[in-house]
Amino acid sequence: MRPEILFSLFAGSDSLKGVGPRLKPLVEKLAGPLVRDVLFLSPSGVLRRRRTTSTQAIEGEIAVMEVLVDSHIAPKKPGQPFKVRASDDTGFVHLIWFGGSPQHVQRLLPRGERRIVSGKVERFNNEVQIAHPDVLSLDKIDELPMSEPVYPATAGLTSRVLRRIVLAALDQAPELPEWQDSTWLARQGWTGWRPAIQALHEPQTEADVGPDAPHRQRLAYDELLAHQLALARRRAARVTAPAPIIRPGEASAVVEAALPFRLTGAQVQALAEIRGDLASGRQMGRLLQGDVGSGKTAVAALAMADAASSGVQAALMAPTEILARQHHERLAPLFARAGIDTVLLTGRDTAAERRGRLLALAEGSAGVAIGTHALFQDGVRFRRLGLAVIDEQHRFGVNERQRLQAKGDPAVGAVHLLTMSATPIPRTLEMTQYGDLEVSRLTEKPPGRTPITTAVLPLARMEEVAERLKRAVAEGAQAYWICPLVAESEAADLAAAEGRVVELRTRLGVEVGLAHGQMPGPDRESVMAAFAAGTIPVLVATTVVEVGVDVPNATIMVIEHSDRFGLAQLHQLRGRVGRGERASSCILLYGSGESGELGETARQRLETLRRTDDGFEIAEEDFRLRGGGDPLGLRQSGFPAYRFADPVRHRGLMMAAYDDARLLLNRDPDLVSERGRAIQVLEALFDWRSHRPGSD
C-alpha cells in the first residue's frame, strides 16, 4: 500500500493548475504522467539576468534594461524583422521580432512609454539589439527573476510554462519523514528532502544544476538507496526460495577429466562459488563474467554435470542457432562420456527431430538441453529442470530468462539460474543492473591462448593492410573485416560493406563472405557456418552482425573506422581472434574528419586497447570515457533510467547506497523501526520495487 502522505504526488499531472487536456500529453512527454514525475523533472540549465544599460551591456548576456520606446520600424521587404527603436540615458537599443503580429508588438511597446525589456544581447553594426525580448511594465520588475531555471521544451509547451507547472507540483510536495541516517546527512552537509527538492527548482548558478550540487547529491543518494533496497529485497526473496540440492558426483569428475585443459585458478574459484550456491538448497542467482576465452563454458558444463549427477536436468540457452549448435557439438561428447544424454532444440528442427527430443526431455532420459529461444516455447516440457544457464545473457530480456526458469516443477523446487557474460562489466553497472545477483569473475585465460598483437593505423595505410592480409590468407589464415556505420543510414552501412566485399574479392583472389543485420537469419547463419568451417577465408561484417562464433583458425581482425566504436565493443571484436594456437593480430584503422586525426576520447580508447587485453580494466576505462556527458551511451550500457543520479559522477554515493541498503535490511528486514518506516516512504516515492532493471 502506498503511504497516504504520498497520495498528492501520485495524482495525475492534470490535477495541477494549468494542465488541461491540451497540455497533459505534452507534460507527460517531457516529465511523465504523475505529479511526482513533474516534481522530479530537473532543470537543464539556469538563465542568469543582469540589470544594465545599453552601453554597458555585454554581448551574449541576458540583460535587463529600462528603456523609452522611440519608434516602430516596419520591414521594407518580406522576411525582414519588425524593429522597435528604444533608448535609455546612455544610448539606443533595437528590439527585433521575426514574424508575429506587428500590431501586438505596437501594443506591447507604445511610442513614448517606458518599459522593462530583457533578452540576450547581440551587436549588429555596432548597435545593441535584442531579439524577441521579454517586455514588462515598470511595476512588474519584481516578477522578472535574476536567475530562472530552464526546463526541457517541446512544440506547444515552452520552458516558462513548464516552470509554472513545476512550481504547482512543488506546492504539493509534502514534508516527508527523514529516511537518511542523521550522521550521514551531517557528514555530507545535506539538507532534508523537502529543502533539497525546492533547491533543485531554484538554482542561482550553473553549478546548482550540476551533479555535484549538494541538493542534487542528496536526491541522487535517495534514488540510489531506493534502487539498491529494491535489488537487495529481490536478492533476499530469491535466496529464501527452496531449490533442489545439487552436488558434484561421478559425472562431474568424468567431464572435468575429459576437458582438454586444466582449470585455471579463477575457474576453480568460480566453480566453488557456484557449487556452494547449488548445494545450499536455496535458489541460486549468479552472474559469471569474464573475457572471451576465459573458460566460462567449461565452468557452466561442470555445473550442468553436477545437476545430472544430482538427478535434475539442466538447460543452456544461447542467443543464436549457430552458437547453440557450437555448444552442442563441443559439450555433447563430454557429457556422453559421463553417460549424460544431451538434446539440441532450435527453431529449425524437423518435426521428427523435435518430437524425439521433446519426449527425451519430458521423460527425463535427456539430462541436458542446449538450444535457443526454442527452449522456453510452450511445447517444451522438462521432467526435473533444476538449472538454467544463459549464455550471453545481455541478449535476453528478464522475461525470457524467467520463462525458461518457469519450466521447472514446483515439487522439485525453484530453478537455479547461472547467467554468463563475455563482456566484463564495470563495478558500477554490476551494482545497478545485477545487484540482485551474486557475481563470479574469471580473471585468467586458460593456458595455450596466444596473445593478440594490436596495431593502430590510419586509414591511409589500408592498401598496406590489404596486402598483408593477402599474404596471410595465401598461407591458410582466416580473417574478419569489420565495416562500421559510415553514414547515418543502414543503407549506407550495407553499401559500404558490400563494396568492401567486392574490393577484397578482387584484391585477395579468394571467396569473401558477407554477414549483416538485414539478411534473413538463416542466410546469415549459413555464411557464418561456412566461415567457421573454413570454406570462406574472409568474412566482412557490419556492426550489427553477431560474430560470437569460435573460429580457432581466424587469426586476423581488421576494423575500419575503429575510432567510431566503443571501447568494450572493440575489445569484444578483438576477442574473436587469438582463440587457437597461432599468433593473431588486430588492426584498428582510424580516420576521423578530413584530416584523419583522432579526437582525444577516440585516441584514449585506441591507446587503451593497444596497451592492454585485460577486459575488466578495459570495461572500467570504457565506462569512464562513455560516462563523460554521454547519457545515451550510459542508457545503452544498461543503466536504469535514473532521474537524479549520474552513475559516473555519483559512483561513490552508489557504493555507499549499496552498503547502506544491505546493512539496513540485515538489521531491520521488515522495516519496523522509525527509520525503517521512513524508508518505506522512500521506496514508495521512487517505486523501484515495481520495476525490474533490464526487463522487456
C-alpha positions in Angstrom: 0.0 0.0 0.0 1.3 3.5 -0.9 1.6 5.7 2.2 -1.2 8.3 2.4 1.4 11.1 2.7 2.3 10.5 -1.0 -1.2 10.5 -2.4 -0.9 14.0 -3.8 2.3 13.2 -5.6 0.9 10.1 -7.3 -2.1 12.0 -8.7 -2.2 12.6 -12.4 -0.4 15.6 -13.8 -3.7 17.0 -15.0 -4.5 17.7 -11.3 -2.0 20.5 -11.4 -3.2 24.1 -12.1 -2.8 24.9 -15.8 -2.6 21.3 -17.0 -5.7 20.8 -19.2 -6.4 18.3 -21.9 -4.2 20.1 -24.4 -1.1 20.3 -22.2 -1.4 16.9 -20.4 0.1 14.8 -23.2 2.9 17.4 -23.6 3.7 17.3 -19.9 3.6 13.6 -19.9 6.0 13.5 -22.9 8.6 15.7 -21.1 8.1 14.6 -17.5 5.7 11.7 -17.0 2.1 11.1 -16.1 2.2 11.9 -12.4 2.7 15.0 -10.2 5.8 13.2 -8.8 7.2 13.0 -12.3 6.8 16.7 -12.8 8.4 17.4 -9.4 11.3 15.2 -10.4 12.0 17.0 -13.7 15.4 18.6 -13.2 16.2 21.9 -14.9 18.6 21.6 -17.8 20.2 24.9 -17.1 19.8 28.3 -15.5 19.1 31.6 -17.1 21.1 34.5 -15.4 19.9 38.0 -15.9 21.8 41.3 -15.1 20.5 44.8 -14.7 22.5 47.0 -17.1 22.3 49.9 -19.6 22.7 49.9 -23.4 26.3 51.0 -23.3 27.3 48.6 -20.6 25.5 45.6 -22.0 27.8 42.6 -22.8 27.2 40.6 -25.9 25.8 37.2 -25.1 24.5 38.0 -21.6 20.8 38.2 -20.7 20.3 41.9 -20.0 17.5 43.7 -18.1 17.1 47.3 -19.2 14.6 50.1 -18.5 14.0 51.9 -21.9 11.9 54.6 -23.5 10.2 53.5 -26.7 11.2 55.9 -29.5 9.8 54.5 -32.8 8.5 51.5 -34.7 10.3 50.4 -37.8 8.3 48.3 -40.2 10.2 45.9 -42.5 10.9 47.2 -46.0 11.0 43.8 -47.6 9.3 40.4 -46.9 11.4 38.4 -44.5 12.9 41.4 -42.7 12.2 41.8 -39.0 9.9 44.3 -37.3 12.0 46.6 -35.2 11.4 48.9 -32.2 14.0 51.6 -31.5 14.3 52.4 -27.8 16.7 54.2 -25.6 17.9 54.8 -22.1 20.1 57.5 -20.6 23.3 56.1 -22.2 22.3 55.1 -25.7 20.0 53.1 -28.0 18.8 49.5 -28.3 16.9 47.8 -31.1 14.3 45.3 -30.2 13.7 42.7 -33.0 10.8 40.5 -34.0 11.0 37.9 -36.8 7.4 37.1 -37.7 4.5 37.5 -35.3 2.0 40.4 -35.3 3.3 44.0 -35.6 0.1 45.2 -34.0 0.8 43.1 -31.0 4.3 44.5 -30.7 3.0 48.0 -31.0 0.5 47.5 -28.2 3.2 45.9 -26.1 5.6 48.8 -26.7 3.7 52.0 -27.4 5.7 55.1 -28.5 6.7 57.4 -25.7 6.2 54.8 -22.9 8.8 53.3 -20.6 9.2 49.6 -20.3 11.4 46.9 -18.9 12.9 44.7 -21.6 15.0 41.6 -21.1 16.8 39.2 -23.5 20.1 38.1 -25.0 22.3 40.9 -26.1 23.6 40.9 -29.7 25.6 43.6 -31.5 24.9 44.3 -35.2 26.7 47.2 -37.0 27.9 48.5 -33.6 24.3 48.7 -32.3 22.9 46.8 -29.4 19.9 44.6 -30.3 17.7 42.1 -28.5 15.6 39.6 -30.5 12.2 38.7 -29.1 12.7 40.2 -25.7 10.5 39.8 -22.6 8.6 43.0 -22.0 7.1 44.2 -18.7 5.6 47.4 -17.3 7.8 49.2 -14.7 5.7 48.0 -11.8 6.2 44.3 -12.8 10.0 44.3 -12.5 9.9 42.1 -9.4 8.2 39.4 -11.4 11.4 39.0 -13.5 13.8 36.8 -11.5 17.5 37.4 -12.0 18.0 33.6 -12.0 15.5 31.4 -13.7 15.7 27.6 -14.3 15.4 26.3 -17.8 13.4 23.2 -18.4 13.0 21.0 -21.5 10.5 22.3 -24.0 8.5 20.8 -26.9 6.2 22.2 -29.5 3.2 23.7 -27.7 4.9 23.8 -24.3 7.6 26.3 -23.5 10.1 26.1 -20.7 8.5 29.0 -18.9 5.0 27.5 -19.0 6.5 24.2 -17.8 8.2 26.0 -14.9 4.8 27.3 -13.7 3.6 23.7 -13.8 6.7 22.5 -11.9 6.1 25.2 -9.2 2.5 23.9 -8.9 3.9 20.4 -8.3 6.3 21.9 -5.7 3.4 23.4 -3.8 2.0 19.8 -3.4 5.3 18.3 -2.2 4.8 17.3 1.4 7.2 17.3 4.3 8.3 13.7 4.5 9.9 11.8 7.4 13.7 11.7 7.2 14.9 8.3 5.9 18.6 9.2 5.8 20.9 8.5 8.7 21.4 11.8 10.6 25.1 11.2 11.0 25.5 10.6 7.2 23.5 13.8 6.5 25.6 15.9 8.8 28.8 14.4 7.3 27.7 15.3 3.8 26.4 18.7 4.7 23.0 17.9 3.2 19.5 19.4 4.0 16.3 17.4 4.4 14.4 16.1 1.4 11.9 19.0 1.1 14.5 21.7 1.1 16.6 19.7 -1.4 13.7 19.3 -3.9 13.0 23.0 -3.5 16.6 24.0 -4.2 16.6 21.8 -7.3 14.0 24.1 -8.8 15.5 27.4 -7.5 19.0 27.3 -9.0 21.1 30.5 -8.8 24.1 29.4 -10.9 25.0 26.7 -13.4 26.7 24.8 -10.6 23.3 24.5 -8.9 22.0 22.4 -11.8 25.1 20.1 -11.9 25.6 16.7 -10.4 27.9 18.0 -7.7 25.4 20.5 -6.2 24.6 19.4 -2.5 20.9 19.2 -3.1 21.4 17.1 -6.2 23.7 14.7 -4.4 21.1 14.4 -1.6 18.4 13.5 -4.1 20.7 11.2 -6.1 21.5 9.3 -2.9 17.8 8.9 -2.1 17.3 7.5 -5.6 20.3 5.2 -5.4 19.3 3.9 -2.0 15.8 3.2 -3.1 17.1 1.3 -6.1 19.6 -0.7 -4.0 16.9 -1.6 -1.5 14.7 -3.0 -4.3 17.6 -5.1 -5.6 18.5 -6.3 -2.1 14.9 -7.3 -1.5 14.8 -9.3 -4.7 18.0 -11.0 -3.8 16.7 -11.8 -0.3 13.5 -13.2 -1.8 15.5 -15.4 -4.2 17.8 -16.8 -1.5 14.9 -17.9 0.6 13.2 -19.8 -2.3 13.7 -23.6 -1.8 15.6 -25.2 -4.7 17.0 -28.7 -5.5 20.2 -29.5 -3.7 22.9 -30.1 -6.4 26.3 -31.5 -5.6 29.2 -32.8 -7.6 29.2 -36.5 -8.5 30.9 -39.1 -10.7 29.6 -37.5 -13.9 31.2 -34.2 -12.9 34.6 -35.9 -12.3 34.4 -37.6 -15.7 33.5 -34.4 -17.5 36.4 -32.5 -15.8 38.8 -35.2 -16.7 37.7 -35.1 -20.3 38.4 -31.3 -20.6 41.4 -30.6 -22.9 43.0 -28.3 -20.3 43.3 -28.0 -16.5 41.1 -25.4 -14.8 42.7 -22.1 -14.0 42.7 -20.8 -10.5 39.9 -18.3 -11.4 37.8 -21.2 -12.8 38.3 -23.3 -9.7 37.2 -20.3 -7.5 34.2 -19.5 -9.6 33.1 -23.2 -9.7 33.5 -23.4 -5.9 31.2 -20.3 -5.5 28.6 -21.8 -7.9 28.7 -25.2 -6.2 28.3 -23.5 -2.8 25.1 -21.9 -4.1 23.8 -25.1 -5.7 24.3 -27.2 -2.5 22.6 -24.6 -0.3 19.1 -25.8 -1.0 18.2 -22.2 -1.9 17.7 -20.8 -5.4 21.0 -19.6 -7.0 21.1 -16.4 -9.0 24.7 -15.9 -10.2 26.4 -13.9 -12.9 29.6 -15.5 -14.3 31.5 -12.9 -16.2 34.9 -12.9 -18.0 36.7 -12.2 -21.2 36.1 -14.1 -24.4 38.2 -17.2 -24.0 38.4 -17.1 -20.2 36.6 -20.5 -19.9 33.0 -19.7 -18.8 31.5 -22.5 -20.8 33.7 -25.1 -19.1 32.6 -23.9 -15.7 29.0 -24.0 -16.8 29.5 -27.5 -18.2 30.7 -28.8 -14.8 27.7 -27.1 -13.1 25.4 -28.9 -15.5 27.2 -32.2 -14.9 26.7 -31.6 -11.2 22.9 -31.2 -11.9 22.8 -34.5 -13.8 24.7 -36.2 -11.0 22.1 -35.0 -8.6 19.2 -36.2 -10.6 17.9 -33.0 -12.1 18.1 -31.6 -15.7 20.0 -28.6 -16.9 19.3 -26.3 -19.9 21.8 -24.0 -21.7 20.2 -21.2 -23.7 22.2 -19.3 -26.4 21.1 -16.3 -28.4 21.7 -17.7 -31.9 21.3 -21.0 -33.5 24.9 -21.2 -34.7 26.1 -20.6 -31.1 23.7 -23.2 -29.7 24.9 -25.8 -32.3 28.5 -24.9 -31.4 27.9 -25.5 -27.7 26.1 -28.8 -28.5 29.0 -30.0 -30.8 31.5 -29.4 -28.0 29.6 -30.3 -24.9 27.5 -33.3 -26.0 30.6 -35.6 -26.4 31.9 -34.5 -23.0 28.5 -35.3 -21.4 28.2 -38.6 -23.3 31.4 -39.8 -21.6 29.7 -39.3 -18.3 26.5 -41.1 -19.5 24.5 -37.9 -19.9 22.3 -37.6 -22.9 22.1 -34.1 -24.5 19.5 -32.8 -26.9 19.6 -29.7 -29.2 16.5 -27.5 -29.6 16.4 -24.7 -32.2 13.8 -23.1 -34.4 14.8 -25.1 -37.4 14.5 -28.6 -36.1 12.4 -31.0 -38.2 9.2 -32.2 -36.8 10.6 -35.7 -36.3 13.7 -34.4 -34.6 11.6 -32.1 -32.4 9.2 -34.9 -31.3 12.1 -37.2 -30.2 13.9 -34.5 -28.3 10.9 -33.2 -26.6 10.0 -36.7 -25.5 13.5 -37.2 -24.1 13.2 -34.1 -22.0 9.7 -34.8 -20.8 10.6 -38.4 -19.8 13.9 -37.3 -18.2 16.1 -39.5 -20.3 17.9 -36.4 -21.6 19.8 -34.7 -18.8 20.9 -31.6 -20.7 19.1 -29.4 -23.2 21.0 -26.9 -25.3 19.2 -24.5 -27.6 17.9 -21.1 -28.5 14.6 -19.3 -27.6 13.0 -22.6 -28.6 13.8 -23.9 -25.1 11.1 -21.9 -23.4 8.3 -22.4 -26.0 5.0 -23.8 -24.8 5.5 -27.3 -26.2 8.8 -27.9 -24.2 8.4 -29.9 -21.0 11.1 -30.9 -18.6 10.8 -33.8 -16.1 13.0 -32.3 -13.4 14.6 -29.0 -14.6 17.0 -27.8 -11.8 19.5 -25.5 -13.5 19.1 -22.9 -16.3 22.3 -21.5 -17.9 22.0 -18.3 -20.0 24.9 -17.6 -22.4 25.5 -14.0 -23.5 22.8 -13.0 -21.0 22.6 -9.4 -22.2 20.9 -10.7 -25.4 17.9 -12.0 -23.4 15.3 -10.0 -21.5 14.3 -10.8 -18.0 11.0 -12.2 -19.2 12.8 -14.6 -21.4 15.0 -15.8 -18.6 12.0 -16.2 -16.4 10.1 -18.2 -19.0 12.9 -20.7 -19.1 13.0 -20.9 -15.3 9.3 -21.4 -15.2 9.8 -24.7 -16.9 10.7 -26.1 -13.6 8.4 -28.2 -11.4 7.4 -26.6 -8.0 7.6 -30.1 -6.5 11.3 -30.2 -7.4 12.0 -26.6 -6.3 12.9 -23.3 -7.9 15.2 -23.5 -10.9 18.8 -22.3 -10.2 20.0 -19.6 -12.6 23.5 -19.1 -13.9 23.9 -16.3 -16.4 27.1 -15.7 -18.4 28.6 -12.5 -19.9 31.6 -12.3 -22.2 31.6 -8.6 -21.7 33.4 -7.7 -18.5 31.0 -5.4 -16.6 32.1 -2.2 -14.7 31.6 -2.5 -11.0 29.2 0.4 -11.0 27.0 -1.3 -13.6 27.3 -4.5 -11.8 25.8 -3.0 -8.7 22.9 -1.3 -10.6 21.9 -3.8 -13.2 22.8 -7.0 -11.5 22.7 -6.0 -7.8 20.3 -8.9 -7.1 22.7 -11.5 -8.4 25.9 -12.9 -6.9 28.9 -12.3 -9.2 31.8 -14.5 -10.1 34.7 -13.2 -12.2 37.1 -15.2 -14.4 40.2 -13.0 -14.5 42.6 -15.6 -16.1 42.7 -17.2 -19.5 43.3 -21.0 -20.0 46.9 -21.9 -21.0 47.6 -22.1 -24.7 45.8 -18.8 -25.6 48.2 -16.8 -27.7 48.5 -13.0 -27.1 46.9 -10.8 -29.8 49.2 -8.2 -31.3 47.2 -4.9 -31.7 48.2 -2.2 -34.2 46.6 1.2 -34.6 47.0 2.6 -38.1 45.4 5.4 -40.2 43.0 4.5 -42.9 45.6 5.9 -45.4 47.5 2.6 -44.9 44.6 0.4 -45.8 46.2 -0.9 -49.0 49.2 -2.0 -47.0 46.9 -3.8 -44.6 45.1 -5.5 -47.5 48.5 -6.7 -49.0 49.4 -8.2 -45.6 46.0 -9.9 -45.4 46.5 -11.3 -48.9 49.8 -13.0 -47.9 48.3 -14.3 -44.7 45.2 -15.8 -46.5 47.5 -17.4 -49.0 49.2 -19.2 -46.1 45.9 -20.5 -44.9 44.8 -17.9 -42.4 41.2 -16.6 -42.0 40.2 -13.1 -41.2 37.3 -10.9 -40.1 36.9 -7.5 -41.7 34.5 -5.2 -39.8 32.8 -2.3 -41.6 31.2 0.2 -39.2 28.4 2.7 -39.8 29.9 5.2 -42.2 26.8 7.3 -42.7 23.6 7.8 -40.7 21.6 5.1 -42.5 21.6 1.4 -42.6 21.5 1.5 -46.4 24.9 3.4 -46.5 26.2 1.0 -43.9 25.2 -2.0 -46.0 26.5 -0.4 -49.2 29.9 0.2 -47.6 30.1 -3.5 -46.5 29.0 -4.8 -49.9 31.6 -2.5 -51.6 34.3 -3.8 -49.4 33.4 -7.4 -50.2 33.8 -6.7 -54.0 37.1 -4.9 -53.4 38.6 -7.6 -51.2 37.5 -10.4 -53.6 39.3 -8.6 -56.4 42.4 -7.8 -54.4 42.7 -11.1 -52.5 41.6 -13.5 -55.2 39.6 -15.6 -52.7 36.0 -16.0 -51.7 34.8 -13.3 -49.3 31.6 -13.7 -47.3 29.2 -11.0 -46.1 27.1 -11.0 -43.0 24.9 -8.1 -41.9 21.8 -7.4 -39.9 19.4 -7.0 -42.9 20.0 -10.6 -44.1 17.4 -13.3 -43.2 18.6 -15.1 -40.1 19.1 -18.5 -41.9 21.1 -16.9 -44.7 23.3 -15.0 -42.2 23.9 -18.1 -40.1 24.7 -20.1 -43.2 27.5 -17.7 -44.1 28.8 -17.7 -40.6 28.8 -21.5 -40.6 30.8 -21.6 -43.8 33.3 -19.2 -42.3 33.5 -21.4 -39.2 34.0 -24.5 -41.4 36.9 -22.7 -43.2 35.3 -22.7 -46.7 35.2 -18.9 -46.6 38.6 -17.4 -45.8 37.5 -13.8 -45.2 34.2 -12.6 -43.6 33.1 -9.0 -44.0 30.5 -8.0 -41.4 28.7 -4.9 -40.4 28.5 -3.7 -36.8 25.0 -5.3 -36.3 26.1 -8.8 -37.0 26.5 -11.4 -34.2 30.1 -12.6 -34.6 30.2 -14.6 -31.4 31.4 -17.8 -33.1 34.5 -19.7 -32.1 36.8 -20.0 -35.2 40.2 -21.0 -34.0 41.7 -20.7 -37.4 40.7 -17.0 -37.6 43.8 -15.0 -36.7 43.3 -11.6 -38.2 40.7 -8.9 -37.2 40.6 -5.7 -39.3 38.3 -3.0 -38.0 37.6 0.0 -40.2 36.9 3.4 -38.6 37.7 1.9 -35.2 37.6 5.3 -33.7 33.8 5.2 -34.1 33.4 2.1 -31.9 33.0 1.9 -28.1 36.0 0.5 -26.3 34.1 -2.5 -24.9 32.8 -3.3 -28.4 36.3 -3.1 -29.9 37.6 -5.5 -27.1 34.7 -7.9 -27.9 35.6 -7.9 -31.6 39.3 -8.4 -31.0 38.4 -11.4 -28.8 37.1 -13.3 -31.9 40.7 -14.0 -32.9 43.5 -15.5 -30.8 41.3 -18.5 -30.0 43.8 -21.0 -31.4 47.5 -21.7 -31.1 48.6 -19.5 -34.0 49.7 -15.9 -33.4 46.9 -13.4 -34.0 46.6 -9.7 -34.8 44.0 -7.0 -34.6 44.4 -3.9 -36.9 42.5 -0.9 -35.8 42.1 1.5 -38.8 41.1 5.1 -37.9 40.2 8.2 -39.8 38.1 10.9 -38.2 37.4 14.0 -40.1 39.1 15.3 -43.2 42.5 15.5 -41.5 42.3 11.9 -40.4 43.4 12.9 -36.9 42.0 11.3 -33.8 39.9 13.1 -31.2 41.1 12.9 -27.7 38.5 10.4 -26.5 39.0 8.2 -29.5 42.8 8.4 -29.0 42.4 7.2 -25.4 40.1 4.3 -26.5 42.5 3.0 -29.1 45.6 3.5 -26.9 43.9 1.6 -24.1 43.1 -1.3 -26.4 46.7 -1.3 -27.8 48.1 -1.2 -24.3 46.1 -4.0 -22.5 43.9 -7.0 -23.1 42.6 -7.0 -19.6 38.8 -6.9 -20.2 38.0 -5.7 -16.7 40.4 -2.8 -17.0 39.0 -2.0 -20.4 35.5 -2.1 -19.1 36.2 0.4 -16.4 38.0 2.7 -18.8 35.1 2.4 -21.3 32.7 3.3 -18.6 34.8 6.3 -17.6 35.1 7.5 -21.2 31.4 6.9 -22.1 30.3 8.5 -18.9 31.6 11.9 -19.7 28.4 13.6 -20.7 27.1 10.7 -22.7 23.7 9.8 -21.1 22.7 7.9 -24.3 25.8 5.8 -24.0 25.1 5.0 -20.4 21.5 4.1 -21.2 22.7 1.8 -24.0 25.0 0.2 -21.5 22.1 -1.0 -19.4 21.8 1.6 -16.7 18.4 2.2 -15.1 16.7 5.4 -16.0 17.8 7.5 -13.1 16.3 10.9 -12.6 18.9 12.4 -10.3 21.8 10.0 -10.1 24.8 10.1 -12.5 26.4 6.7 -12.5 29.8 8.2 -13.2 29.8 11.3 -11.0 27.9 9.7 -8.2 29.8 6.4 -8.1 30.9 6.9 -4.5 27.3 7.6 -3.5 26.3 4.4 -5.3 28.9 2.3 -3.3 27.6 3.8 -0.1 23.9 3.2 -1.0 24.8 -0.4 -1.9 26.3 -1.0 1.6 23.6 1.0 3.4 20.7 -0.9 1.8 22.2 -4.3 2.8 23.1 -3.2 6.3 19.6 -1.7 6.8 17.8 -4.8 5.7 20.1 -7.1 7.7 19.3 -5.1 10.9 15.6 -4.4 10.2 14.3 -6.8 7.4 10.7 -5.8 8.0 11.4 -2.1 8.3 9.5 -1.7 11.5 12.0 0.8 13.2 11.4 4.5 13.0 13.9 4.8 10.2 12.5 1.7 8.6 9.0 3.2 8.4 10.5 6.3 6.8 12.4 4.0 4.3 9.1 2.6 3.3 8.0 6.1 2.2 11.3 6.4 0.2 10.7 3.1 -1.5 7.1 4.1 -2.5 8.3 7.5 -3.7 10.7 6.1 -6.2 8.7 2.9 -6.8 11.7 0.8 -7.9 10.1 -2.3 -6.4 7.7 -2.5 -9.3 10.5 -2.1 -11.9 12.9 -4.8 -13.0 16.1 -3.3 -14.4 16.6 -4.7 -17.9 13.1 -6.0 -18.2 11.4 -6.2 -21.5 
